[in-house]
Amino acid sequence: MTVCRKTNRALTLAAAAGLCLAGTGVALAGGTAGYVTDASGHYVRDGSGHCVRTPFWRKADANAECDPGLMAKKSAPVPMAALEAPKPAPKPQLKAITLGADAYFGFNRATLNAAGKQKLNKIAATLKKGVKEPRIDITGYTDRIGSAAYNEKLSLRRAQAVKAYLVSRGIPAAYITVKGAGASSPVVSCTGKRGKTLIHCLAPNRRTVVDFSAFEEVK
């Protein structure tokens, strides 16, 4: 009968030399697997309770039953999401906004009055607060008094006056377009009125409509 002394890691060396295997039923597990097993397939342990390693053992063979400490030290697999390229930061969303105002003029004049300047001041201030790529379309209008040719020129001068004022308030001229529409699209008709009463009644028609189409950044 062959006697085998089981000391810490001694059986591993014995297995390499072909000793103690015939009489004890001990076998190398799975050829190059890292641990020695008995005839029942259980891991052979030394006097300290440790699994006996074969000469072919590598750290990659460590398992939770025999070497739980080594298993804890194994690096966790990197999630696929971490391997993906980082996604670009989302771009700011843009939404369309429209602002409108009427800048009023005196009779037969192309000079802005106080009320018109006040409204344009508010619009200019709004456009400076983060508005992106504004588009400003200015259309000048007159009342129906006078010839069509004269009124068309006067309406254009009024539109140009509004543009000049906005530019003076810091709005780039490149964003602004102007045109004159004469007495078209009246706001009031003032039928049956004459003289100063008619002039006063038609005042709302002496205007410049300022249409703002812009983009406001949404955080």
Backbone as a chain_set.jsonl record, in Angstrom:
{"seq": "MTVCRKTNRALTLAAAAGLCLAGTGVALAGGTAGYVTDASGHYVRDGSGHCVRTPFWRKADANAECDPGLMAKKSAPVPMAALEAPKPAPKPQLKAITLGADAYFGFNRATLNAAGKQKLNKIAATLKKGVKEPRIDITGYTDRIGSAAYNEKLSLRRAQAVKAYLVSRGIPAAYITVKGAGASSPVVSCTGKRGKTLIHCLAPNRRTVVDFSAFEEVK", "coords": {"N": [[0.867, -1.199, 0.0], [0.547, 2.111, -0.837], [1.641, 4.993, 0.801], [0.486, 8.226, 1.249], [1.514, 11.45, 1.97], [-0.202, 14.252, 2.92], [0.529, 17.326, 2.632], [0.587, 20.914, 2.691], [0.184, 21.906, -0.559], [1.794, 19.785, -1.259], [0.727, 17.536, -2.525], [0.264, 18.403, -5.027], [2.769, 18.54, -6.212], [3.34, 15.864, -6.062], [1.46, 14.788, -7.76], [2.397, 15.726, -10.144], [4.643, 14.237, -10.476], [3.602, 11.74, -10.792], [2.988, 10.231, -8.565], [1.24, 8.548, -5.863], [-1.239, 8.331, -7.115], [-2.316, 5.952, -8.108], [-3.036, 4.312, -5.92], [-4.827, 5.828, -4.45], [-6.91, 6.805, -5.895], [-6.881, 9.374, -6.783], [-7.093, 11.984, -9.124], [-6.052, 14.1, -11.869], [-7.893, 16.934, -12.481], [-9.808, 17.272, -15.278], [-7.653, 17.305, -17.132], [-5.779, 19.824, -17.916], [-6.939, 21.421, -16.069], [-7.119, 23.462, -13.077], [-7.087, 22.14, -10.543], [-6.773, 19.297, -8.314], [-8.793, 16.38, -8.311], [-10.823, 13.882, -6.629], [-11.876, 10.381, -7.039], [-14.585, 10.699, -7.041], [-14.993, 13.093, -8.119], [-14.758, 15.279, -6.483], [-13.037, 18.09, -5.097], [-9.71, 17.649, -4.037], [-8.339, 18.238, -0.901], [-5.86, 19.834, 1.17], [-4.187, 19.487, 4.435], [-4.842, 21.912, 5.561], [-7.221, 22.545, 4.506], [-7.247, 23.622, 2.011], [-7.788, 23.643, -1.512], [-6.088, 21.357, -3.583], [-3.72, 22.227, -5.894], [-2.982, 21.637, -9.358], [0.033, 21.059, -11.343], [-0.474, 22.563, -13.515], [-1.908, 24.728, -12.869], [-3.263, 28.023, -13.158], [-3.788, 31.518, -12.597], [-6.079, 32.155, -13.937], [-7.589, 29.887, -13.635], [-8.75, 29.954, -11.187], [-11.462, 29.527, -8.912], [-14.682, 30.112, -7.304], [-15.058, 28.319, -5.224], [-12.594, 27.136, -4.475], [-10.646, 29.184, -4.495], [-11.697, 31.768, -3.404], [-10.779, 34.297, -2.688], [-9.064, 35.098, -4.723], [-10.896, 35.241, -6.76], [-12.36, 37.477, -6.071], [-10.575, 39.44, -6.627], [-10.464, 39.542, -9.315], [-10.848, 41.419, -12.215], [-13.795, 43.164, -12.905], [-15.928, 42.624, -15.699], [-15.878, 45.021, -18.338], [-18.627, 47.053, -18.965], [-20.484, 47.074, -22.037], [-21.559, 49.49, -22.69], [-19.785, 51.286, -21.621], [-17.687, 51.069, -23.324], [-18.515, 52.253, -25.597], [-18.396, 55.099, -27.755], [-18.395, 58.367, -26.32], [-21.455, 60.159, -26.153], [-22.343, 63.052, -28.007], [-22.873, 66.299, -26.525], [-26.224, 67.419, -26.01], [-27.715, 69.586, -28.401], [-28.773, 73.008, -28.059], [-32.265, 73.546, -28.089], [-34.367, 75.176, -30.44], [-36.917, 77.56, -30.759], [-39.481, 79.159, -32.605], [-40.272, 82.609, -32.39], [-42.457, 85.401, -32.453], [-42.624, 88.829, -32.63], [-44.466, 91.821, -32.548], [-45.107, 95.246, -33.522], [-46.434, 98.572, -33.791], [-45.15, 101.434, -35.121], [-45.734, 104.749, -34.798], [-46.368, 107.691, -36.797], [-46.282, 111.211, -37.438], [-48.596, 113.333, -39.296], [-47.89, 113.311, -42.712], [-45.193, 112.884, -42.27], [-41.956, 111.394, -41.684], [-40.851, 110.774, -39.327], [-40.229, 109.204, -36.309], [-42.506, 109.094, -33.576], [-42.792, 109.668, -29.976], [-44.185, 107.5, -28.851], [-43.776, 105.449, -30.725], [-40.959, 105.137, -30.585], [-40.695, 104.231, -27.974], [-41.904, 101.711, -28.068], [-40.225, 100.434, -29.892], [-37.853, 100.471, -28.459], [-38.34, 98.549, -26.485], [-38.573, 96.254, -28.044], [-36.019, 96.1, -29.181], [-34.519, 95.654, -26.886], [-35.479, 93.128, -26.182], [-34.561, 91.555, -28.311], [-31.889, 91.496, -27.796], [-31.54, 89.732, -25.76], [-30.439, 86.962, -25.842], [-31.64, 86.087, -28.222], [-31.507, 84.282, -31.213], [-30.24, 84.691, -34.46], [-32.1, 86.765, -35.579], [-34.786, 87.819, -37.73], [-35.939, 90.605, -39.255], [-38.603, 92.212, -40.549], [-39.663, 95.1, -42.007], [-42.374, 97.118, -42.749], [-43.57, 99.987, -44.238], [-46.356, 102.264, -43.964], [-48.881, 104.551, -45.173], [-51.491, 107.104, -44.79], [-54.517, 107.554, -46.758], [-54.518, 110.016, -47.924], [-53.303, 112.093, -50.465], [-51.172, 111.414, -53.412], [-50.753, 108.136, -54.953], [-48.122, 107.485, -55.714], [-46.585, 109.303, -54.212], [-47.294, 108.558, -51.623], [-46.293, 105.971, -51.539], [-43.516, 106.399, -51.592], [-43.262, 107.876, -49.248], [-44.063, 105.97, -47.35], [-41.976, 104.129, -47.575], [-39.839, 105.663, -46.643], [-40.589, 105.873, -43.993], [-40.372, 103.217, -43.132], [-37.622, 102.937, -43.419], [-36.811, 104.764, -41.509], [-37.522, 103.482, -39.149], [-35.845, 101.254, -39.288], [-33.335, 102.537, -39.121], [-33.496, 103.503, -36.527], [-33.629, 101.163, -34.978], [-31.14, 100.067, -35.596], [-29.558, 101.989, -34.395], [-30.011, 101.293, -31.827], [-28.516, 99.074, -31.467], [-29.11, 96.805, -32.999], [-28.11, 94.629, -35.562], [-27.795, 95.8, -38.894], [-27.881, 93.999, -40.974], [-29.805, 92.135, -40.362], [-32.203, 93.209, -41.017], [-34.914, 94.019, -43.154], [-36.584, 96.255, -45.424], [-39.581, 97.824, -46.708], [-41.955, 99.765, -48.658], [-45.436, 100.23, -48.501], [-47.351, 102.068, -49.14], [-50.671, 103.354, -49.115], [-51.992, 101.017, -48.724], [-53.778, 98.266, -47.152], [-55.323, 99.543, -44.939], [-55.905, 100.487, -41.517], [-58.029, 101.858, -40.379], [-60.958, 103.385, -41.845], [-62.436, 105.804, -41.826], [-64.736, 106.979, -43.039], [-66.653, 109.606, -44.501], [-65.535, 111.722, -43.075], [-63.761, 114.859, -42.833], [-61.092, 117.292, -43.517], [-59.25, 118.454, -40.653], [-60.371, 116.688, -38.908], [-60.497, 114.322, -40.382], [-57.777, 113.887, -40.847], [-56.867, 113.41, -38.237], [-58.388, 111.152, -37.644], [-57.325, 109.275, -39.405], [-54.863, 108.693, -38.394], [-53.953, 106.133, -37.258], [-53.349, 104.737, -39.58], [-51.029, 105.811, -40.54], [-48.297, 104.488, -40.217], [-45.756, 102.095, -39.291], [-45.345, 98.756, -39.714], [-43.755, 96.332, -37.9], [-42.448, 93.336, -38.28], [-41.261, 90.631, -36.527], [-39.38, 87.838, -36.873], [-37.809, 85.397, -35.24], [-35.364, 83.389, -33.474], [-35.473, 81.891, -30.401], [-33.373, 80.79, -27.877], [-33.756, 77.763, -26.174], [-33.146, 76.583, -23.044]], "CA": [[0.0, 0.0, 0.0], [1.344, 3.333, -0.939], [1.217, 6.004, 1.771], [0.649, 9.589, 0.72], [1.466, 12.511, 2.98], [-0.878, 15.432, 2.373], [0.921, 18.607, 3.208], [0.139, 22.054, 1.863], [0.674, 21.929, -1.927], [2.685, 18.647, -1.538], [0.076, 16.625, -3.441], [0.407, 18.962, -6.37], [4.061, 18.079, -6.709], [3.264, 14.417, -6.211], [0.677, 14.508, -8.962], [3.256, 16.015, -11.288], [5.614, 13.148, -10.594], [2.854, 10.503, -11.0], [2.955, 9.48, -7.316], [0.07, 8.501, -5.005], [-2.482, 8.395, -7.866], [-2.883, 4.628, -8.336], [-3.614, 3.729, -4.733], [-5.8, 6.674, -3.762], [-8.006, 7.207, -6.765], [-6.794, 10.805, -7.057], [-6.838, 12.243, -10.539], [-5.997, 15.509, -12.269], [-9.22, 17.31, -12.973], [-9.934, 17.87, -16.601], [-6.393, 17.454, -17.842], [-5.019, 20.998, -17.5], [-7.683, 22.224, -15.098], [-6.173, 23.879, -12.059], [-7.174, 21.5, -9.231], [-6.821, 17.83, -8.259], [-10.06, 15.848, -7.804], [-10.797, 12.448, -6.313], [-12.647, 9.544, -7.962], [-15.974, 11.17, -7.075], [-15.047, 14.405, -8.758], [-14.633, 16.339, -5.5], [-11.695, 18.658, -5.0], [-8.849, 17.134, -2.973], [-7.884, 19.345, -0.066], [-4.734, 19.519, 2.051], [-4.507, 19.522, 5.848], [-5.388, 23.218, 5.941], [-8.517, 22.718, 3.864], [-7.125, 24.281, 0.713], [-7.807, 22.779, -2.688], [-4.756, 21.051, -4.081], [-3.569, 22.704, -7.28], [-2.146, 20.849, -10.253], [1.165, 21.844, -11.865], [-0.935, 23.383, -14.639], [-2.804, 25.779, -12.347], [-3.01, 29.427, -13.453], [-4.767, 32.392, -11.934], [-7.335, 32.118, -14.689], [-8.345, 28.703, -13.224], [-9.328, 30.168, -9.85], [-12.93, 29.52, -8.839], [-15.224, 30.626, -6.047], [-14.994, 27.303, -4.167], [-11.229, 26.886, -4.025], [-9.877, 30.408, -4.296], [-12.625, 32.907, -3.459], [-10.045, 35.554, -2.582], [-8.59, 35.467, -6.054], [-12.055, 35.598, -7.579], [-12.757, 38.852, -5.737], [-9.604, 40.358, -7.205], [-10.597, 39.586, -10.766], [-11.465, 42.657, -12.714], [-15.14, 42.993, -13.445], [-15.969, 42.942, -17.136], [-16.278, 46.398, -18.659], [-19.898, 47.066, -19.697], [-20.386, 47.503, -23.426], [-21.903, 50.918, -22.772], [-18.592, 52.072, -21.304], [-16.777, 51.001, -24.459], [-19.038, 53.059, -26.689], [-17.918, 56.485, -27.809], [-19.296, 59.272, -25.593], [-22.424, 60.851, -26.998], [-22.169, 64.511, -27.97], [-23.824, 67.038, -25.693], [-27.384, 67.821, -26.81], [-27.703, 70.969, -28.86], [-29.936, 73.771, -27.582], [-33.421, 73.552, -28.963], [-34.782, 76.509, -30.855], [-38.324, 77.707, -31.091], [-39.76, 80.422, -33.284], [-41.079, 83.597, -31.685], [-42.81, 86.534, -33.298], [-42.967, 90.043, -31.903], [-44.991, 92.823, -33.48], [-45.353, 96.578, -32.954], [-46.718, 99.654, -34.735], [-44.441, 102.68, -34.789], [-46.604, 105.769, -35.387], [-45.77, 108.888, -37.37], [-47.162, 112.365, -37.624], [-49.133, 113.512, -40.644], [-46.95, 113.67, -43.769], [-43.848, 112.867, -41.711], [-41.26, 110.104, -41.601], [-40.113, 110.844, -38.07], [-40.879, 108.438, -35.246], [-42.918, 109.841, -32.395], [-42.345, 109.09, -28.705], [-44.804, 106.178, -28.633], [-43.087, 104.492, -31.587], [-39.628, 104.892, -30.039], [-40.824, 103.442, -26.748], [-42.153, 100.317, -28.449], [-39.017, 99.893, -30.515], [-36.87, 100.252, -27.393], [-38.648, 97.273, -25.84], [-38.254, 95.185, -28.981], [-34.566, 96.023, -29.286], [-34.032, 95.023, -25.655], [-35.815, 91.704, -26.251], [-33.699, 90.9, -29.287], [-30.534, 91.39, -27.258], [-31.532, 88.766, -24.661], [-30.269, 85.578, -26.252], [-32.339, 85.705, -29.437], [-30.562, 83.841, -32.231], [-30.525, 84.92, -35.871], [-33.387, 87.424, -35.802], [-35.129, 88.34, -39.048], [-36.834, 91.724, -38.968], [-39.198, 92.731, -41.778], [-40.331, 96.378, -41.696], [-43.212, 97.616, -43.841], [-44.123, 101.305, -43.951], [-47.686, 102.562, -44.5], [-49.368, 105.936, -45.054], [-52.944, 107.195, -44.932], [-54.937, 107.645, -48.156], [-54.44, 111.388, -48.405], [-52.158, 112.281, -51.342], [-51.089, 110.5, -54.548], [-50.233, 106.803, -54.648], [-46.669, 107.502, -55.845], [-46.023, 110.02, -53.062], [-47.501, 107.756, -50.415], [-45.383, 104.828, -51.565], [-42.202, 106.886, -51.187], [-43.328, 108.247, -47.833], [-44.118, 104.745, -46.55], [-40.632, 103.555, -47.554], [-39.027, 106.484, -45.745], [-40.968, 105.515, -42.625], [-39.743, 101.927, -42.842], [-36.188, 103.19, -43.268], [-36.62, 105.455, -40.232], [-37.585, 102.458, -38.098], [-34.607, 100.48, -39.378], [-32.242, 103.353, -38.609], [-33.625, 103.594, -35.073], [-33.233, 99.875, -34.404], [-29.683, 99.957, -35.728], [-28.977, 102.862, -33.369], [-30.18, 100.616, -30.537], [-27.619, 97.928, -31.409], [-29.543, 95.674, -33.813], [-27.355, 94.632, -36.818], [-28.578, 96.163, -40.081], [-27.993, 92.842, -41.859], [-30.987, 91.352, -40.008], [-33.404, 94.012, -41.251], [-35.355, 94.359, -44.505], [-37.616, 97.306, -45.411], [-40.345, 98.087, -47.928], [-43.065, 100.698, -48.504], [-46.696, 99.701, -49.029], [-48.28, 103.167, -49.4], [-51.924, 103.419, -48.352], [-52.643, 99.702, -48.711], [-54.083, 97.625, -45.858], [-55.616, 100.534, -43.893], [-56.449, 100.002, -40.245], [-59.325, 102.538, -40.254], [-61.394, 103.977, -43.107], [-62.845, 107.187, -41.537], [-65.688, 107.404, -44.071], [-67.492, 110.774, -44.205], [-64.835, 112.747, -42.296], [-63.003, 115.786, -43.669], [-60.215, 118.253, -42.858], [-58.445, 118.016, -39.512], [-61.01, 115.511, -38.312], [-60.076, 113.17, -41.18], [-56.353, 113.655, -40.58], [-56.761, 112.805, -36.913], [-58.982, 109.817, -37.683], [-56.47, 108.374, -40.186], [-53.55, 108.557, -37.756], [-53.466, 104.747, -37.134], [-52.853, 104.231, -40.864], [-49.678, 106.335, -40.732], [-47.606, 103.567, -39.313], [-44.821, 101.102, -39.82], [-45.515, 97.465, -39.048], [-42.459, 95.67, -37.745], [-42.648, 91.906, -38.014], [-40.035, 90.0, -36.058], [-39.314, 86.383, -36.858], [-36.493, 85.134, -34.657], [-35.265, 82.12, -32.753], [-35.098, 82.063, -29.001], [-32.735, 79.565, -27.39], [-34.41, 77.124, -25.036], [-32.15, 75.832, -22.262]], "C": [[0.888, 1.227, 0.0], [0.795, 4.374, 0.013], [1.497, 7.37, 1.197], [0.536, 10.572, 1.858], [0.873, 13.759, 2.336], [-0.457, 16.666, 3.154], [0.511, 19.693, 2.247], [0.911, 22.072, 0.553], [1.558, 20.717, -2.271], [2.08, 17.732, -2.57], [0.164, 17.127, -4.866], [1.694, 18.486, -6.999], [4.045, 16.573, -6.943], [2.527, 14.059, -7.476], [1.523, 14.729, -10.189], [4.22, 14.868, -11.532], [4.937, 11.811, -10.818], [2.769, 9.653, -9.77], [1.594, 9.531, -6.68], [-1.24, 8.449, -5.777], [-3.136, 7.029, -7.977], [-3.61, 4.101, -7.117], [-4.709, 4.54, -4.104], [-6.974, 7.076, -4.618], [-8.005, 8.667, -7.072], [-6.465, 11.013, -8.522], [-6.723, 13.742, -10.765], [-7.311, 15.87, -12.925], [-9.113, 17.917, -14.35], [-8.625, 18.094, -17.293], [-5.619, 18.64, -17.32], [-5.827, 21.914, -16.596], [-6.799, 22.449, -13.889], [-6.152, 23.092, -10.779], [-7.263, 19.98, -9.369], [-8.165, 17.415, -7.684], [-9.904, 14.383, -7.475], [-11.681, 11.691, -7.288], [-14.089, 10.005, -8.083], [-16.111, 12.543, -7.714], [-14.958, 15.556, -7.786], [-13.191, 16.837, -5.45], [-10.945, 18.041, -3.818], [-8.288, 18.324, -2.214], [-6.723, 18.893, 0.806], [-5.156, 19.653, 3.496], [-5.088, 20.843, 6.319], [-6.726, 23.502, 5.286], [-8.464, 23.398, 2.514], [-7.207, 23.265, -0.417], [-6.378, 22.576, -3.182], [-4.693, 21.428, -5.554], [-2.698, 21.746, -8.085], [-0.969, 21.698, -10.715], [0.736, 22.799, -12.98], [-1.777, 24.572, -14.177], [-2.324, 27.168, -12.762], [-4.066, 30.27, -12.741], [-6.121, 32.366, -12.638], [-8.203, 30.924, -14.296], [-9.053, 28.908, -11.886], [-10.846, 30.156, -9.92], [-13.38, 29.914, -7.446], [-15.095, 29.621, -4.909], [-13.593, 27.141, -3.608], [-10.439, 28.158, -3.714], [-10.797, 31.636, -4.376], [-11.917, 34.256, -3.38], [-9.552, 36.044, -3.926], [-9.742, 35.868, -6.957], [-12.471, 37.036, -7.323], [-11.826, 39.858, -6.38], [-9.7, 40.442, -8.72], [-11.307, 40.864, -11.186], [-12.837, 42.349, -13.284], [-15.141, 43.345, -14.925], [-16.471, 44.36, -17.367], [-17.589, 46.367, -19.434], [-19.695, 47.593, -21.11], [-20.671, 48.995, -23.558], [-20.685, 51.793, -22.515], [-17.608, 52.094, -22.461], [-17.247, 51.848, -25.627], [-18.482, 54.469, -26.621], [-18.899, 57.386, -27.069], [-20.209, 60.021, -26.553], [-22.202, 62.361, -26.907], [-23.235, 65.174, -27.111], [-24.999, 67.487, -26.554], [-27.313, 69.295, -27.178], [-28.924, 71.704, -28.299], [-31.066, 73.706, -28.594], [-33.822, 74.994, -29.273], [-36.278, 76.517, -31.129], [-38.544, 79.087, -31.696], [-40.591, 81.331, -32.384], [-41.366, 84.74, -32.657], [-43.234, 87.69, -32.414], [-43.483, 91.07, -32.913], [-45.213, 94.162, -32.783], [-45.659, 97.549, -34.082], [-45.99, 100.899, -34.26], [-45.168, 103.803, -35.526], [-45.837, 107.022, -35.795], [-46.798, 110.011, -37.425], [-47.598, 112.477, -39.08], [-48.052, 114.017, -41.589], [-45.493, 113.704, -43.278], [-43.28, 111.452, -41.706], [-40.386, 110.069, -40.359], [-40.886, 110.092, -36.993], [-41.312, 109.353, -34.108], [-42.49, 109.081, -31.135], [-42.903, 107.683, -28.474], [-44.107, 105.119, -29.478], [-41.716, 104.145, -31.057], [-39.693, 103.999, -28.799], [-41.051, 101.961, -27.079], [-40.905, 99.686, -29.058], [-37.908, 99.665, -29.494], [-37.082, 98.894, -26.725], [-38.282, 96.103, -26.746], [-36.748, 95.01, -29.104], [-33.98, 95.331, -28.059], [-34.303, 93.521, -25.664], [-34.879, 90.956, -27.175], [-32.268, 90.733, -28.783], [-30.421, 90.328, -26.178], [-31.517, 87.335, -25.195], [-31.024, 85.154, -27.492], [-31.331, 85.415, -30.536], [-31.101, 84.146, -33.63], [-31.882, 85.588, -36.111], [-33.561, 87.836, -37.258], [-36.213, 89.391, -38.846], [-37.309, 92.309, -40.294], [-40.033, 93.968, -41.435], [-41.09, 96.848, -42.931], [-43.828, 98.942, -43.429], [-45.471, 101.518, -44.636], [-47.983, 104.059, -44.344], [-50.886, 105.913, -44.971], [-53.267, 107.39, -46.418], [-54.888, 109.05, -48.721], [-53.172, 111.556, -49.236], [-52.14, 111.246, -52.459], [-50.476, 109.173, -54.14], [-48.7, 106.779, -54.698], [-46.02, 108.173, -54.644], [-46.138, 109.167, -51.798], [-46.58, 106.546, -50.368], [-43.979, 105.238, -51.125], [-42.179, 107.227, -49.7], [-43.327, 106.997, -46.945], [-42.743, 104.071, -46.473], [-39.714, 104.343, -46.628], [-39.344, 106.156, -44.292], [-40.35, 104.176, -42.227], [-38.249, 102.094, -42.618], [-35.882, 103.901, -41.955], [-36.636, 104.463, -39.069], [-36.303, 101.623, -38.103], [-33.452, 101.256, -38.768], [-32.295, 103.432, -37.084], [-33.196, 102.281, -34.41], [-31.724, 99.663, -34.484], [-28.99, 100.81, -34.67], [-29.083, 102.253, -31.974], [-29.383, 99.311, -30.471], [-28.048, 96.711, -32.193], [-28.787, 95.71, -35.141], [-28.251, 94.916, -38.027], [-28.789, 94.97, -41.001], [-29.229, 91.999, -41.568], [-32.28, 92.004, -40.484], [-33.663, 94.215, -42.746], [-36.482, 95.377, -44.406], [-38.338, 97.359, -46.745], [-41.465, 99.07, -47.615], [-44.307, 100.163, -49.19], [-47.738, 100.782, -49.255], [-49.496, 103.124, -48.502], [-52.649, 102.08, -48.303], [-52.856, 99.197, -47.296], [-54.361, 98.636, -44.755], [-56.207, 99.886, -42.644], [-57.844, 100.586, -40.012], [-59.665, 103.176, -41.601], [-61.824, 105.435, -42.965], [-63.774, 107.754, -42.63], [-66.518, 108.609, -43.602], [-66.809, 111.87, -43.423], [-63.982, 113.601, -43.235], [-62.055, 116.631, -42.814], [-59.397, 117.658, -41.73], [-59.041, 116.783, -38.852], [-60.589, 114.248, -39.053], [-58.61, 112.835, -40.905], [-56.158, 112.953, -39.241], [-57.281, 111.367, -36.926], [-58.068, 108.812, -38.378], [-55.097, 108.117, -39.549], [-53.08, 107.104, -37.625], [-52.918, 104.162, -38.439], [-51.429, 104.719, -41.158], [-48.749, 105.584, -39.77], [-46.532, 102.788, -40.054], [-45.018, 99.825, -39.025], [-44.17, 96.754, -39.057], [-42.713, 94.218, -37.358], [-41.302, 91.271, -37.671], [-40.212, 88.485, -36.13], [-37.903, 86.038, -36.392], [-36.501, 83.756, -34.028], [-34.746, 82.398, -31.361], [-34.543, 80.739, -28.488], [-33.445, 79.061, -26.162], [-33.376, 76.269, -24.316], [-32.687, 74.452, -21.928]], "O": [[1.852, 1.331, 0.759], [-0.412, 4.614, 0.028], [2.597, 7.648, 0.719], [-0.425, 10.537, 2.626], [1.384, 14.256, 1.332], [-1.024, 16.992, 4.197], [0.129, 19.415, 1.111], [2.131, 22.23, 0.542], [2.028, 20.597, -3.402], [2.797, 17.193, -3.413], [0.139, 16.336, -5.809], [1.723, 18.081, -8.161], [4.652, 16.07, -7.888], [2.916, 13.134, -8.189], [1.39, 14.005, -11.176], [4.568, 14.572, -12.675], [5.632, 10.815, -11.021], [2.504, 8.456, -9.879], [0.843, 10.474, -6.929], [-2.295, 8.517, -5.148], [-4.363, 6.926, -7.947], [-4.682, 3.508, -7.244], [-5.467, 4.011, -3.291], [-7.944, 7.637, -4.11], [-9.002, 9.191, -7.571], [-5.645, 10.29, -9.089], [-7.217, 14.548, -9.976], [-7.777, 15.175, -13.828], [-8.436, 18.922, -14.567], [-8.521, 19.075, -18.029], [-4.862, 18.493, -16.36], [-5.444, 23.063, -16.377], [-5.832, 21.715, -13.684], [-5.268, 23.332, -9.956], [-7.745, 19.448, -10.369], [-8.639, 17.995, -6.707], [-8.991, 13.714, -7.96], [-12.182, 12.268, -8.253], [-14.748, 9.745, -9.09], [-17.212, 13.081, -7.831], [-15.068, 16.711, -8.199], [-12.251, 16.091, -5.727], [-11.495, 17.927, -2.723], [-7.821, 19.294, -2.811], [-6.611, 17.714, 1.142], [-6.327, 19.901, 3.783], [-5.75, 20.899, 7.355], [-7.304, 24.571, 5.482], [-9.499, 23.718, 1.931], [-6.735, 22.138, -0.272], [-5.57, 23.504, -3.196], [-5.52, 20.993, -6.354], [-1.786, 21.121, -7.545], [-0.96, 22.912, -10.511], [1.469, 23.718, -13.345], [-2.297, 25.329, -14.997], [-1.128, 27.457, -12.724], [-5.113, 29.762, -12.339], [-7.167, 32.535, -12.012], [-9.403, 30.915, -14.571], [-9.885, 28.085, -11.505], [-11.445, 30.696, -10.85], [-12.571, 30.036, -6.526], [-15.027, 30.017, -3.746], [-13.42, 27.021, -2.395], [-9.652, 28.188, -2.768], [-10.688, 32.441, -5.301], [-12.394, 35.244, -3.938], [-9.608, 37.234, -4.235], [-9.589, 36.732, -7.819], [-12.886, 37.739, -8.244], [-12.22, 40.992, -6.653], [-9.089, 41.314, -9.338], [-12.261, 41.304, -10.545], [-13.014, 41.398, -14.045], [-14.437, 44.259, -15.353], [-17.374, 44.835, -16.678], [-17.661, 45.71, -20.473], [-18.844, 48.449, -21.35], [-20.109, 49.677, -24.415], [-20.544, 52.875, -23.083], [-16.794, 53.01, -22.578], [-16.476, 52.131, -26.544], [-18.141, 54.963, -25.546], [-20.11, 57.194, -27.175], [-19.787, 60.457, -27.623], [-21.903, 62.88, -25.832], [-24.353, 64.675, -26.987], [-24.806, 67.892, -27.7], [-26.906, 70.135, -26.376], [-29.977, 71.102, -28.089], [-30.846, 73.799, -29.802], [-33.633, 75.9, -28.461], [-36.82, 75.559, -31.678], [-37.871, 80.054, -31.337], [-41.506, 80.872, -31.7], [-40.586, 84.997, -33.573], [-44.101, 87.543, -31.553], [-42.963, 91.157, -34.025], [-45.478, 94.201, -31.581], [-45.192, 97.365, -35.206], [-46.191, 101.36, -33.136], [-45.212, 103.804, -36.756], [-44.804, 107.36, -35.217], [-48.007, 109.781, -37.453], [-47.056, 111.819, -39.968], [-47.385, 115.014, -41.315], [-44.669, 114.454, -43.802], [-44.011, 110.461, -41.721], [-39.333, 109.431, -40.332], [-42.078, 110.332, -36.799], [-40.585, 110.268, -33.721], [-41.908, 107.999, -31.214], [-42.21, 106.797, -27.976], [-43.869, 104.009, -29.003], [-41.331, 102.976, -31.071], [-38.849, 103.124, -28.605], [-40.468, 101.077, -26.452], [-40.577, 98.536, -28.766], [-37.102, 98.749, -29.658], [-36.123, 98.179, -26.435], [-37.751, 95.092, -26.288], [-36.256, 93.882, -29.128], [-33.059, 94.522, -28.173], [-33.471, 92.732, -25.216], [-34.449, 89.846, -26.862], [-31.522, 89.905, -29.305], [-29.316, 90.044, -25.716], [-32.48, 86.589, -25.014], [-31.053, 83.963, -27.802], [-30.412, 86.199, -30.769], [-32.265, 83.888, -33.933], [-32.731, 85.012, -36.791], [-32.588, 88.164, -37.937], [-37.286, 89.089, -38.323], [-36.511, 92.837, -41.068], [-40.99, 93.887, -40.665], [-40.524, 96.962, -44.018], [-44.517, 99.03, -42.413], [-45.705, 101.024, -45.739], [-47.406, 104.736, -43.493], [-51.504, 104.853, -45.068], [-52.357, 107.389, -47.246], [-55.193, 109.249, -49.897], [-52.083, 111.207, -48.779], [-52.956, 110.325, -52.481], [-49.778, 109.076, -53.131], [-48.052, 106.153, -53.859], [-45.025, 107.679, -54.114], [-45.197, 109.071, -51.01], [-46.136, 106.137, -49.295], [-43.325, 104.514, -50.374], [-41.224, 106.918, -48.987], [-42.664, 106.973, -45.908], [-42.382, 103.508, -45.439], [-38.903, 103.759, -45.909], [-38.448, 106.162, -43.449], [-39.861, 104.024, -41.107], [-37.675, 101.465, -41.728], [-34.831, 103.68, -41.353], [-35.859, 104.59, -38.123], [-35.747, 101.322, -37.046], [-32.675, 100.707, -37.987], [-31.255, 103.428, -36.425], [-32.486, 102.289, -33.404], [-31.111, 99.144, -33.551], [-27.966, 100.413, -34.115], [-28.353, 102.633, -31.059], [-29.548, 98.529, -29.535], [-27.413, 95.663, -32.075], [-28.815, 96.744, -35.808], [-29.331, 94.34, -38.159], [-29.776, 94.928, -41.736], [-29.664, 91.228, -42.423], [-33.349, 91.406, -40.363], [-32.751, 94.54, -43.506], [-37.245, 95.379, -43.44], [-37.785, 96.988, -47.781], [-41.881, 99.203, -46.464], [-44.243, 99.697, -50.327], [-48.895, 100.468, -49.534], [-49.392, 102.893, -47.297], [-53.804, 102.02, -47.883], [-52.196, 99.645, -46.358], [-53.697, 98.598, -43.72], [-56.909, 98.877, -42.714], [-58.734, 99.899, -39.51], [-58.775, 103.472, -42.398], [-61.607, 106.23, -43.88], [-63.593, 108.887, -43.078], [-67.015, 108.64, -42.477], [-67.447, 112.879, -43.123], [-63.538, 113.139, -44.286], [-62.174, 116.693, -41.59], [-58.913, 116.529, -41.815], [-58.324, 115.943, -38.309], [-60.349, 113.214, -38.428], [-58.243, 111.67, -40.749], [-55.373, 112.011, -39.134], [-56.697, 110.479, -36.305], [-58.028, 107.641, -38.001], [-54.273, 107.399, -40.115], [-51.9, 106.843, -37.86], [-52.128, 103.218, -38.421], [-50.711, 104.099, -41.943], [-48.48, 106.031, -38.655], [-46.432, 102.83, -41.28], [-44.875, 99.817, -37.803], [-43.538, 96.601, -40.101], [-43.139, 93.923, -36.242], [-40.339, 91.368, -38.432], [-41.114, 87.931, -35.5], [-36.924, 86.351, -37.069], [-37.508, 83.049, -34.046], [-33.719, 83.052, -31.173], [-35.17, 79.692, -28.647], [-33.709, 79.814, -25.225], [-32.802, 75.348, -24.897], [-32.002, 73.664, -21.275]]}, "num_chains": 1, "name": "protein.A"}
